[in-house]
Amino acid sequence: MTRKICMLAIGALGAIVTTLFGGWSTGLTTLMILMGADYIGGIIVAGVFHKSKNTESGRLESKAGWKGLFRKFMTLVIIAVAYRIDLMVKTNYIMDAVVLSFCANETLSIIENAGLMGIPIPKQLKNAIEVLKNKD
């Protein structure tokens, strides 16, 4: 019986989340994968390599991890807002543009994490990252 209730709750939560985004898209799936890869990469950088830029010691700290999760949650809130703006102004590209920009940001963070792990990053990619950082 409890399994059925749990499955019902998960299904209801999935329906609510999907409704907030006007359905589920490839862009959202890609963003979720990138968010997960970035978060796991950040944990590895801090926990294994002790080179996190988010803590003074460079080591794993639960407070920094929670901050990262809340940032990712707020990213999803911003995407839901972008979807609602799309509905309000009768367009269908604002949310897609927001998702794309967050995908680019997550990709940059994944590459930065890889660099902190000692994985060689091609010079051209490093230059592109610096250009994008300076445009912020």
Secondary structure, DSSP 8 states (H G I E B T S, - for coil): -HHHHHHHHHHHHHHHHHHHTTS--HHHHHHHHHHHHHHHHHHHIIIII---SSSSSSS--HHHHHHHHHHHHHHHHHHHHHHHHHHHHT-SSHHHHHHHHHHHHHHHHHHHHHHHTT----HHHHHHHHHHHHH-
